[in-house]
């Protein structure tokens, strides 16, 4: 999660989710909007940011799988 804002009945969350399909890595960067009704939060819409799409990590980047290891010592190995 990158950022959150909240008032009494509306909120936003900005996040980046990474995933893999057939060995290729992708990132989805979204700014999501929520409303609060009867004490519960509900997703209303999301704006996909321009940094979304296929990513190509380099050897010394953090591994996109989320292990916390460098790419060269994890999924590249």
PDB file of N, CA, C and O in Angstrom:
ATOM      1  N   UNK A   1       0.847  -1.156   0.000  1.00  0.00           N
ATOM      2  CA  UNK A   1       0.000   0.000   0.000  1.00  0.00           C
ATOM      3  C   UNK A   1       0.902   1.231   0.000  1.00  0.00           C
ATOM      4  O   UNK A   1       1.853   1.314   0.777  1.00  0.00           O
ATOM      5  N   UNK A   2       0.597   2.177  -0.872  1.00  0.00           N
ATOM      6  CA  UNK A   2       1.409   3.372  -0.988  1.00  0.00           C
ATOM      7  C   UNK A   2       0.847   4.555  -0.219  1.00  0.00           C
ATOM      8  O   UNK A   2       1.602   5.348   0.343  1.00  0.00           O
ATOM      9  N   UNK A   3      -0.486   4.681  -0.190  1.00  0.00           N
ATOM     10  CA  UNK A   3      -1.095   5.848   0.452  1.00  0.00           C
ATOM     11  C   UNK A   3      -2.554   5.560   0.749  1.00  0.00           C
ATOM     12  O   UNK A   3      -3.194   4.779   0.045  1.00  0.00           O
ATOM     13  N   UNK A   4      -3.085   6.193   1.796  1.00  0.00           N
ATOM     14  CA  UNK A   4      -4.506   6.105   2.119  1.00  0.00           C
ATOM     15  C   UNK A   4      -4.992   7.466   2.585  1.00  0.00           C
ATOM     16  O   UNK A   4      -4.233   8.243   3.164  1.00  0.00           O
ATOM     17  N   UNK A   5      -6.256   7.746   2.329  1.00  0.00           N
ATOM     18  CA  UNK A   5      -6.923   8.916   2.889  1.00  0.00           C
ATOM     19  C   UNK A   5      -8.318   8.489   3.309  1.00  0.00           C
ATOM     20  O   UNK A   5      -8.906   7.583   2.719  1.00  0.00           O
ATOM     21  N   UNK A   6      -8.843   9.152   4.336  1.00  0.00           N
ATOM     22  CA  UNK A   6     -10.162   8.771   4.835  1.00  0.00           C
ATOM     23  C   UNK A   6     -10.832   9.980   5.473  1.00  0.00           C
ATOM     24  O   UNK A   6     -10.206  10.740   6.212  1.00  0.00           O
ATOM     25  N   UNK A   7     -12.121  10.141   5.172  1.00  0.00           N
ATOM     26  CA  UNK A   7     -12.943  11.105   5.892  1.00  0.00           C
ATOM     27  C   UNK A   7     -14.079  10.298   6.521  1.00  0.00           C
ATOM     28  O   UNK A   7     -13.966   9.080   6.656  1.00  0.00           O
ATOM     29  N   UNK A   8     -15.162  10.955   6.905  1.00  0.00           N
ATOM     30  CA  UNK A   8     -16.251  10.246   7.573  1.00  0.00           C
ATOM     31  C   UNK A   8     -16.876   9.153   6.721  1.00  0.00           C
ATOM     32  O   UNK A   8     -17.195   8.078   7.228  1.00  0.00           O
ATOM     33  N   UNK A   9     -17.057   9.421   5.413  1.00  0.00           N
ATOM     34  CA  UNK A   9     -17.777   8.442   4.593  1.00  0.00           C
ATOM     35  C   UNK A   9     -17.156   8.141   3.236  1.00  0.00           C
ATOM     36  O   UNK A   9     -17.763   7.430   2.436  1.00  0.00           O
ATOM     37  N   UNK A  10     -15.964   8.660   2.952  1.00  0.00           N
ATOM     38  CA  UNK A  10     -15.257   8.325   1.713  1.00  0.00           C
ATOM     39  C   UNK A  10     -13.779   8.086   2.021  1.00  0.00           C
ATOM     40  O   UNK A  10     -13.238   8.629   2.985  1.00  0.00           O
ATOM     41  N   UNK A  11     -13.139   7.270   1.192  1.00  0.00           N
ATOM     42  CA  UNK A  11     -11.728   6.993   1.382  1.00  0.00           C
ATOM     43  C   UNK A  11     -11.080   6.570   0.078  1.00  0.00           C
ATOM     44  O   UNK A  11     -11.766   6.174  -0.864  1.00  0.00           O
ATOM     45  N   UNK A  12      -9.759   6.654   0.024  1.00  0.00           N
ATOM     46  CA  UNK A  12      -9.005   6.194  -1.138  1.00  0.00           C
ATOM     47  C   UNK A  12      -7.811   5.369  -0.664  1.00  0.00           C
ATOM     48  O   UNK A  12      -7.280   5.581   0.426  1.00  0.00           O
ATOM     49  N   UNK A  13      -7.407   4.433  -1.500  1.00  0.00           N
ATOM     50  CA  UNK A  13      -6.230   3.610  -1.243  1.00  0.00           C
ATOM     51  C   UNK A  13      -5.437   3.543  -2.540  1.00  0.00           C
ATOM     52  O   UNK A  13      -5.991   3.242  -3.597  1.00  0.00           O
ATOM     53  N   UNK A  14      -4.132   3.826  -2.458  1.00  0.00           N
ATOM     54  CA  UNK A  14      -3.251   3.680  -3.612  1.00  0.00           C
ATOM     55  C   UNK A  14      -2.331   2.496  -3.335  1.00  0.00           C
ATOM     56  O   UNK A  14      -1.715   2.415  -2.272  1.00  0.00           O
ATOM     57  N   UNK A  15      -2.241   1.575  -4.304  1.00  0.00           N
ATOM     58  CA  UNK A  15      -1.429   0.377  -4.102  1.00  0.00           C
ATOM     59  C   UNK A  15      -0.815  -0.091  -5.417  1.00  0.00           C
ATOM     60  O   UNK A  15      -1.248   0.299  -6.501  1.00  0.00           O
ATOM     61  N   UNK A  16       0.208  -0.942  -5.290  1.00  0.00           N
ATOM     62  CA  UNK A  16       0.797  -1.625  -6.433  1.00  0.00           C
ATOM     63  C   UNK A  16       0.769  -3.117  -6.120  1.00  0.00           C
ATOM     64  O   UNK A  16       1.317  -3.554  -5.108  1.00  0.00           O
ATOM     65  N   UNK A  17       0.133  -3.894  -6.985  1.00  0.00           N
ATOM     66  CA  UNK A  17       0.095  -5.349  -6.856  1.00  0.00           C
ATOM     67  C   UNK A  17       0.947  -5.943  -7.970  1.00  0.00           C
ATOM     68  O   UNK A  17       0.810  -5.550  -9.129  1.00  0.00           O
ATOM     69  N   UNK A  18       1.826  -6.888  -7.632  1.00  0.00           N
ATOM     70  CA  UNK A  18       2.629  -7.555  -8.653  1.00  0.00           C
ATOM     71  C   UNK A  18       2.170  -9.000  -8.771  1.00  0.00           C
ATOM     72  O   UNK A  18       1.747  -9.617  -7.793  1.00  0.00           O
ATOM     73  N   UNK A  19       2.261  -9.527  -9.986  1.00  0.00           N
ATOM     74  CA  UNK A  19       1.867 -10.908 -10.231  1.00  0.00           C
ATOM     75  C   UNK A  19       2.650 -11.451 -11.416  1.00  0.00           C
ATOM     76  O   UNK A  19       3.278 -10.696 -12.158  1.00  0.00           O
ATOM     77  N   UNK A  20       2.606 -12.766 -11.584  1.00  0.00           N
ATOM     78  CA  UNK A  20       3.361 -13.439 -12.635  1.00  0.00           C
ATOM     79  C   UNK A  20       2.424 -14.322 -13.446  1.00  0.00           C
ATOM     80  O   UNK A  20       1.564 -15.012 -12.899  1.00  0.00           O
ATOM     81  N   UNK A  21       2.609 -14.287 -14.762  1.00  0.00           N
ATOM     82  CA  UNK A  21       1.889 -15.188 -15.667  1.00  0.00           C
ATOM     83  C   UNK A  21       2.927 -15.814 -16.589  1.00  0.00           C
ATOM     84  O   UNK A  21       3.602 -15.115 -17.345  1.00  0.00           O
ATOM     85  N   UNK A  22       3.047 -17.135 -16.519  1.00  0.00           N
ATOM     86  CA  UNK A  22       3.994 -17.876 -17.364  1.00  0.00           C
ATOM     87  C   UNK A  22       5.409 -17.302 -17.297  1.00  0.00           C
ATOM     88  O   UNK A  22       6.093 -17.230 -18.318  1.00  0.00           O
ATOM     89  N   UNK A  23       5.853 -16.896 -16.116  1.00  0.00           N
ATOM     90  CA  UNK A  23       7.208 -16.401 -15.920  1.00  0.00           C
ATOM     91  C   UNK A  23       7.411 -14.930 -16.222  1.00  0.00           C
ATOM     92  O   UNK A  23       8.496 -14.405 -15.971  1.00  0.00           O
ATOM     93  N   UNK A  24       6.406 -14.243 -16.753  1.00  0.00           N
ATOM     94  CA  UNK A  24       6.487 -12.802 -16.993  1.00  0.00           C
ATOM     95  C   UNK A  24       5.855 -12.068 -15.815  1.00  0.00           C
ATOM     96  O   UNK A  24       4.817 -12.487 -15.302  1.00  0.00           O
ATOM     97  N   UNK A  25       6.484 -10.971 -15.385  1.00  0.00           N
ATOM     98  CA  UNK A  25       5.988 -10.206 -14.238  1.00  0.00           C
ATOM     99  C   UNK A  25       5.195  -8.990 -14.702  1.00  0.00           C
ATOM    100  O   UNK A  25       5.515  -8.365 -15.713  1.00  0.00           O
ATOM    101  N   UNK A  26       4.153  -8.671 -13.938  1.00  0.00           N
ATOM    102  CA  UNK A  26       3.286  -7.547 -14.226  1.00  0.00           C
ATOM    103  C   UNK A  26       3.021  -6.786 -12.930  1.00  0.00           C
ATOM    104  O   UNK A  26       3.108  -7.349 -11.838  1.00  0.00           O
ATOM    105  N   UNK A  27       2.698  -5.507 -13.063  1.00  0.00           N
ATOM    106  CA  UNK A  27       2.332  -4.686 -11.914  1.00  0.00           C
ATOM    107  C   UNK A  27       1.030  -3.960 -12.214  1.00  0.00           C
ATOM    108  O   UNK A  27       0.819  -3.478 -13.327  1.00  0.00           O
ATOM    109  N   UNK A  28       0.163  -3.886 -11.220  1.00  0.00           N
ATOM    110  CA  UNK A  28      -1.064  -3.110 -11.340  1.00  0.00           C
ATOM    111  C   UNK A  28      -1.006  -2.013 -10.282  1.00  0.00           C
ATOM    112  O   UNK A  28      -1.039  -2.294  -9.083  1.00  0.00           O
ATOM    113  N   UNK A  29      -0.919  -0.776 -10.727  1.00  0.00           N
ATOM    114  CA  UNK A  29      -0.849   0.391  -9.843  1.00  0.00           C
ATOM    115  C   UNK A  29      -2.218   1.060  -9.919  1.00  0.00           C
ATOM    116  O   UNK A  29      -2.625   1.532 -10.980  1.00  0.00           O
ATOM    117  N   UNK A  30      -2.925   1.100  -8.795  1.00  0.00           N
ATOM    118  CA  UNK A  30      -4.304   1.590  -8.805  1.00  0.00           C
ATOM    119  C   UNK A  30      -4.568   2.564  -7.663  1.00  0.00           C
ATOM    120  O   UNK A  30      -4.011   2.429  -6.574  1.00  0.00           O
ATOM    121  N   UNK A  31      -5.412   3.531  -7.924  1.00  0.00           N
ATOM    122  CA  UNK A  31      -5.963   4.434  -6.922  1.00  0.00           C
ATOM    123  C   UNK A  31      -7.443   4.066  -6.799  1.00  0.00           C
ATOM    124  O   UNK A  31      -8.234   4.339  -7.702  1.00  0.00           O
ATOM    125  N   UNK A  32      -7.810   3.447  -5.678  1.00  0.00           N
ATOM    126  CA  UNK A  32      -9.169   2.925  -5.476  1.00  0.00           C
ATOM    127  C   UNK A  32      -9.975   3.849  -4.570  1.00  0.00           C
ATOM    128  O   UNK A  32      -9.445   4.426  -3.621  1.00  0.00           O
ATOM    129  N   UNK A  33     -11.252   3.979  -4.874  1.00  0.00           N
ATOM    130  CA  UNK A  33     -12.173   4.803  -4.079  1.00  0.00           C
ATOM    131  C   UNK A  33     -13.164   3.913  -3.336  1.00  0.00           C
ATOM    132  O   UNK A  33     -13.612   2.888  -3.850  1.00  0.00           O
ATOM    133  N   UNK A  34     -13.493   4.329  -2.114  1.00  0.00           N
ATOM    134  CA  UNK A  34     -14.419   3.589  -1.267  1.00  0.00           C
ATOM    135  C   UNK A  34     -15.428   4.547  -0.631  1.00  0.00           C
ATOM    136  O   UNK A  34     -15.148   5.732  -0.450  1.00  0.00           O
ATOM    137  N   UNK A  35     -16.605   4.014  -0.297  1.00  0.00           N
ATOM    138  CA  UNK A  35     -17.592   4.763   0.481  1.00  0.00           C
ATOM    139  C   UNK A  35     -17.946   3.933   1.713  1.00  0.00           C
ATOM    140  O   UNK A  35     -17.846   2.706   1.705  1.00  0.00           O
ATOM    141  N   UNK A  36     -18.359   4.624   2.761  1.00  0.00           N
ATOM    142  CA  UNK A  36     -18.751   3.949   3.995  1.00  0.00           C
ATOM    143  C   UNK A  36     -20.260   4.065   4.147  1.00  0.00           C
ATOM    144  O   UNK A  36     -20.818   5.162   4.159  1.00  0.00           O
ATOM    145  N   UNK A  37     -20.914   2.899   4.265  1.00  0.00           N
ATOM    146  CA  UNK A  37     -22.361   2.852   4.467  1.00  0.00           C
ATOM    147  C   UNK A  37     -22.655   1.897   5.615  1.00  0.00           C
ATOM    148  O   UNK A  37     -22.186   0.759   5.624  1.00  0.00           O
ATOM    149  N   UNK A  38     -23.422   2.360   6.567  1.00  0.00           N
ATOM    150  CA  UNK A  38     -23.815   1.549   7.722  1.00  0.00           C
ATOM    151  C   UNK A  38     -22.611   0.900   8.415  1.00  0.00           C
ATOM    152  O   UNK A  38     -22.679  -0.250   8.849  1.00  0.00           O
ATOM    153  N   UNK A  39     -21.507   1.655   8.513  1.00  0.00           N
ATOM    154  CA  UNK A  39     -20.322   1.175   9.209  1.00  0.00           C
ATOM    155  C   UNK A  39     -19.421   0.255   8.406  1.00  0.00           C
ATOM    156  O   UNK A  39     -18.408  -0.210   8.929  1.00  0.00           O
ATOM    157  N   UNK A  40     -19.760  -0.027   7.138  1.00  0.00           N
ATOM    158  CA  UNK A  40     -18.957  -0.904   6.287  1.00  0.00           C
ATOM    159  C   UNK A  40     -18.397  -0.130   5.105  1.00  0.00           C
ATOM    160  O   UNK A  40     -19.069   0.750   4.567  1.00  0.00           O
ATOM    161  N   UNK A  41     -17.163  -0.451   4.689  1.00  0.00           N
ATOM    162  CA  UNK A  41     -16.516   0.186   3.546  1.00  0.00           C
ATOM    163  C   UNK A  41     -16.777  -0.626   2.291  1.00  0.00           C
ATOM    164  O   UNK A  41     -16.665  -1.852   2.308  1.00  0.00           O
ATOM    165  N   UNK A  42     -17.127   0.052   1.193  1.00  0.00           N
ATOM    166  CA  UNK A  42     -17.411  -0.590  -0.089  1.00  0.00           C
ATOM    167  C   UNK A  42     -16.587   0.055  -1.205  1.00  0.00           C
ATOM    168  O   UNK A  42     -16.491   1.279  -1.299  1.00  0.00           O
ATOM    169  N   UNK A  43     -16.007  -0.782  -2.032  1.00  0.00           N
ATOM    170  CA  UNK A  43     -15.254  -0.333  -3.203  1.00  0.00           C
ATOM    171  C   UNK A  43     -16.224   0.270  -4.214  1.00  0.00           C
ATOM    172  O   UNK A  43     -17.258  -0.326  -4.516  1.00  0.00           O
ATOM    173  N   UNK A  44     -15.893   1.452  -4.737  1.00  0.00           N
ATOM    174  CA  UNK A  44     -16.767   2.078  -5.736  1.00  0.00           C
ATOM    175  C   UNK A  44     -16.118   2.169  -7.107  1.00  0.00           C
ATOM    176  O   UNK A  44     -16.796   1.975  -8.116  1.00  0.00           O
ATOM    177  N   UNK A  45     -14.818   2.461  -7.172  1.00  0.00           N
ATOM    178  CA  UNK A  45     -14.151   2.567  -8.470  1.00  0.00           C
ATOM    179  C   UNK A  45     -12.642   2.559  -8.286  1.00  0.00           C
ATOM    180  O   UNK A  45     -12.125   2.740  -7.183  1.00  0.00           O
ATOM    181  N   UNK A  46     -11.955   2.344  -9.396  1.00  0.00           N
ATOM    182  CA  UNK A  46     -10.506   2.357  -9.362  1.00  0.00           C
ATOM    183  C   UNK A  46      -9.935   2.991 -10.620  1.00  0.00           C
ATOM    184  O   UNK A  46     -10.460   2.798 -11.717  1.00  0.00           O
ATOM    185  N   UNK A  47      -8.869   3.743 -10.456  1.00  0.00           N
ATOM    186  CA  UNK A  47      -8.181   4.379 -11.569  1.00  0.00           C
ATOM    187  C   UNK A  47      -6.817   3.709 -11.703  1.00  0.00           C
ATOM    188  O   UNK A  47      -5.978   3.803 -10.807  1.00  0.00           O
ATOM    189  N   UNK A  48      -6.603   3.031 -12.832  1.00  0.00           N
ATOM    190  CA  UNK A  48      -5.322   2.375 -13.073  1.00  0.00           C
ATOM    191  C   UNK A  48      -4.314   3.425 -13.491  1.00  0.00           C
ATOM    192  O   UNK A  48      -4.559   4.213 -14.405  1.00  0.00           O
ATOM    193  N   UNK A  49      -3.175   3.426 -12.812  1.00  0.00           N
ATOM    194  CA  UNK A  49      -2.123   4.407 -13.088  1.00  0.00           C
ATOM    195  C   UNK A  49      -1.288   3.959 -14.282  1.00  0.00           C
ATOM    196  O   UNK A  49      -1.301   2.785 -14.652  1.00  0.00           O
ATOM    197  N   UNK A  50      -0.562   4.902 -14.884  1.00  0.00           N
ATOM    198  CA  UNK A  50       0.192   4.617 -16.105  1.00  0.00           C
ATOM    199  C   UNK A  50       1.357   3.650 -15.906  1.00  0.00           C
ATOM    200  O   UNK A  50       1.855   3.095 -16.885  1.00  0.00           O
ATOM    201  N   UNK A  51       1.804   3.431 -14.676  1.00  0.00           N
ATOM    202  CA  UNK A  51       2.920   2.511 -14.434  1.00  0.00           C
ATOM    203  C   UNK A  51       2.473   1.053 -14.418  1.00  0.00           C
ATOM    204  O   UNK A  51       3.284   0.177 -14.121  1.00  0.00           O
ATOM    205  N   UNK A  52       1.216   0.765 -14.724  1.00  0.00           N
ATOM    206  CA  UNK A  52       0.722  -0.602 -14.751  1.00  0.00           C
ATOM    207  C   UNK A  52       1.164  -1.290 -16.037  1.00  0.00           C
ATOM    208  O   UNK A  52       1.372  -0.643 -17.064  1.00  0.00           O
ATOM    209  N   UNK A  53       1.306  -2.614 -15.966  1.00  0.00           N
ATOM    210  CA  UNK A  53       1.663  -3.394 -17.142  1.00  0.00           C
ATOM    211  C   UNK A  53       2.830  -4.313 -16.854  1.00  0.00           C
ATOM    212  O   UNK A  53       3.184  -4.538 -15.697  1.00  0.00           O
ATOM    213  N   UNK A  54       3.430  -4.844 -17.913  1.00  0.00           N
ATOM    214  CA  UNK A  54       4.541  -5.776 -17.764  1.00  0.00           C
ATOM    215  C   UNK A  54       5.769  -5.047 -17.235  1.00  0.00           C
ATOM    216  O   UNK A  54       6.079  -3.935 -17.661  1.00  0.00           O
ATOM    217  N   UNK A  55       6.464  -5.694 -16.298  1.00  0.00           N
ATOM    218  CA  UNK A  55       7.693  -5.132 -15.747  1.00  0.00           C
ATOM    219  C   UNK A  55       8.838  -6.106 -16.010  1.00  0.00           C
ATOM    220  O   UNK A  55       8.637  -7.319 -16.061  1.00  0.00           O
ATOM    221  N   UNK A  56      10.029  -5.565 -16.174  1.00  0.00           N
ATOM    222  CA  UNK A  56      11.219  -6.376 -16.391  1.00  0.00           C
ATOM    223  C   UNK A  56      12.247  -6.007 -15.330  1.00  0.00           C
ATOM    224  O   UNK A  56      12.990  -5.038 -15.487  1.00  0.00           O
ATOM    225  N   UNK A  57      12.288  -6.789 -14.239  1.00  0.00           N
ATOM    226  CA  UNK A  57      13.247  -6.468 -13.178  1.00  0.00           C
ATOM    227  C   UNK A  57      14.681  -6.730 -13.647  1.00  0.00           C
ATOM    228  O   UNK A  57      14.929  -7.636 -14.442  1.00  0.00           O
ATOM    229  N   UNK A  58      15.610  -5.931 -13.147  1.00  0.00           N
ATOM    230  CA  UNK A  58      17.025  -6.188 -13.411  1.00  0.00           C
ATOM    231  C   UNK A  58      17.594  -7.024 -12.263  1.00  0.00           C
ATOM    232  O   UNK A  58      16.941  -7.195 -11.233  1.00  0.00           O
ATOM    233  N   UNK A  59      18.778  -7.529 -12.437  1.00  0.00           N
ATOM    234  CA  UNK A  59      19.378  -8.463 -11.489  1.00  0.00           C
ATOM    235  C   UNK A  59      19.358  -7.992 -10.037  1.00  0.00           C
ATOM    236  O   UNK A  59      19.097  -8.789  -9.136  1.00  0.00           O
ATOM    237  N   UNK A  60      19.629  -6.721  -9.800  1.00  0.00           N
ATOM    238  CA  UNK A  60      19.738  -6.217  -8.429  1.00  0.00           C
ATOM    239  C   UNK A  60      18.453  -5.597  -7.884  1.00  0.00           C
ATOM    240  O   UNK A  60      18.450  -5.086  -6.764  1.00  0.00           O
ATOM    241  N   UNK A  61      17.374  -5.630  -8.642  1.00  0.00           N
ATOM    242  CA  UNK A  61      16.082  -5.135  -8.159  1.00  0.00           C
ATOM    243  C   UNK A  61      15.516  -6.103  -7.115  1.00  0.00           C
ATOM    244  O   UNK A  61      15.849  -7.289  -7.124  1.00  0.00           O
ATOM    245  N   UNK A  62      14.661  -5.599  -6.216  1.00  0.00           N
ATOM    246  CA  UNK A  62      13.938  -6.529  -5.341  1.00  0.00           C
ATOM    247  C   UNK A  62      13.078  -7.452  -6.208  1.00  0.00           C
ATOM    248  O   UNK A  62      12.500  -7.014  -7.202  1.00  0.00           O
ATOM    249  N   UNK A  63      12.998  -8.710  -5.834  1.00  0.00           N
ATOM    250  CA  UNK A  63      12.224  -9.663  -6.627  1.00  0.00           C
ATOM    251  C   UNK A  63      10.737  -9.301  -6.576  1.00  0.00           C
ATOM    252  O   UNK A  63      10.201  -9.059  -5.494  1.00  0.00           O
ATOM    253  N   UNK A  64      10.066  -9.260  -7.728  1.00  0.00           N
ATOM    254  CA  UNK A  64       8.645  -8.903  -7.748  1.00  0.00           C
ATOM    255  C   UNK A  64       7.740  -9.947  -7.087  1.00  0.00           C
ATOM    256  O   UNK A  64       6.554  -9.689  -6.883  1.00  0.00           O
ATOM    257  N   UNK A  65       8.280 -11.117  -6.752  1.00  0.00           N
ATOM    258  CA  UNK A  65       7.444 -12.132  -6.096  1.00  0.00           C
ATOM    259  C   UNK A  65       7.148 -11.769  -4.644  1.00  0.00           C
ATOM    260  O   UNK A  65       6.267 -12.363  -4.022  1.00  0.00           O
ATOM    261  N   UNK A  66       7.888 -10.785  -4.098  1.00  0.00           N
ATOM    262  CA  UNK A  66       7.630 -10.341  -2.735  1.00  0.00           C
ATOM    263  C   UNK A  66       8.453 -11.054  -1.674  1.00  0.00           C
ATOM    264  O   UNK A  66       8.189 -10.886  -0.483  1.00  0.00           O
ATOM    265  N   UNK A  67       9.439 -11.842  -2.071  1.00  0.00           N
ATOM    266  CA  UNK A  67      10.242 -12.600  -1.107  1.00  0.00           C
ATOM    267  C   UNK A  67      11.151 -11.722  -0.261  1.00  0.00           C
ATOM    268  O   UNK A  67      11.565 -12.119   0.828  1.00  0.00           O
ATOM    269  N   UNK A  68      11.465 -10.518  -0.763  1.00  0.00           N
ATOM    270  CA  UNK A  68      12.405  -9.649  -0.076  1.00  0.00           C
ATOM    271  C   UNK A  68      13.838  -9.858  -0.535  1.00  0.00           C
ATOM    272  O   UNK A  68      14.731  -9.107  -0.144  1.00  0.00           O
ATOM    273  N   UNK A  69      14.067 -10.877  -1.367  1.00  0.00           N
ATOM    274  CA  UNK A  69      15.406 -11.141  -1.897  1.00  0.00           C
ATOM    275  C   UNK A  69      15.620 -10.341  -3.184  1.00  0.00           C
ATOM    276  O   UNK A  69      14.670  -9.844  -3.789  1.00  0.00           O
ATOM    277  N   UNK A  70      16.886 -10.227  -3.586  1.00  0.00           N
ATOM    278  CA  UNK A  70      17.174  -9.638  -4.887  1.00  0.00           C
ATOM    279  C   UNK A  70      16.700 -10.604  -5.970  1.00  0.00           C
ATOM    280  O   UNK A  70      16.703 -11.820  -5.779  1.00  0.00           O
ATOM    281  N   UNK A  71      16.294 -10.046  -7.106  1.00  0.00           N
ATOM    282  CA  UNK A  71      15.792 -10.843  -8.223  1.00  0.00           C
ATOM    283  C   UNK A  71      16.795 -11.919  -8.634  1.00  0.00           C
ATOM    284  O   UNK A  71      16.401 -13.051  -8.915  1.00  0.00           O
ATOM    285  N   UNK A  72      18.108 -11.577  -8.675  1.00  0.00           N
ATOM    286  CA  UNK A  72      19.131 -12.530  -9.123  1.00  0.00           C
ATOM    287  C   UNK A  72      19.273 -13.725  -8.175  1.00  0.00           C
ATOM    288  O   UNK A  72      19.720 -14.794  -8.593  1.00  0.00           O
ATOM    289  N   UNK A  73      18.898 -13.554  -6.901  1.00  0.00           N
ATOM    290  CA  UNK A  73      19.023 -14.628  -5.916  1.00  0.00           C
ATOM    291  C   UNK A  73      17.693 -15.361  -5.697  1.00  0.00           C
ATOM    292  O   UNK A  73      17.605 -16.262  -4.863  1.00  0.00           O
ATOM    293  N   UNK A  74      16.668 -14.968  -6.448  1.00  0.00           N
ATOM    294  CA  UNK A  74      15.341 -15.554  -6.229  1.00  0.00           C
ATOM    295  C   UNK A  74      14.795 -16.130  -7.537  1.00  0.00           C
ATOM    296  O   UNK A  74      15.213 -17.210  -7.954  1.00  0.00           O
ATOM    297  N   UNK A  75      13.881 -15.431  -8.178  1.00  0.00           N
ATOM    298  CA  UNK A  75      13.202 -15.966  -9.355  1.00  0.00           C
ATOM    299  C   UNK A  75      14.078 -16.016 -10.602  1.00  0.00           C
ATOM    300  O   UNK A  75      13.763 -16.760 -11.530  1.00  0.00           O
ATOM    301  N   UNK A  76      15.164 -15.251 -10.656  1.00  0.00           N
ATOM    302  CA  UNK A  76      16.076 -15.325 -11.799  1.00  0.00           C
ATOM    303  C   UNK A  76      16.981 -16.556 -11.708  1.00  0.00           C
ATOM    304  O   UNK A  76      17.463 -17.052 -12.726  1.00  0.00           O
ATOM    305  N   UNK A  77      17.212 -17.049 -10.482  1.00  0.00           N
ATOM    306  CA  UNK A  77      18.138 -18.174 -10.272  1.00  0.00           C
ATOM    307  C   UNK A  77      17.628 -19.458 -10.886  1.00  0.00           C
ATOM    308  O   UNK A  77      18.290 -20.492 -10.795  1.00  0.00           O
TER     309      UNK A  77
END
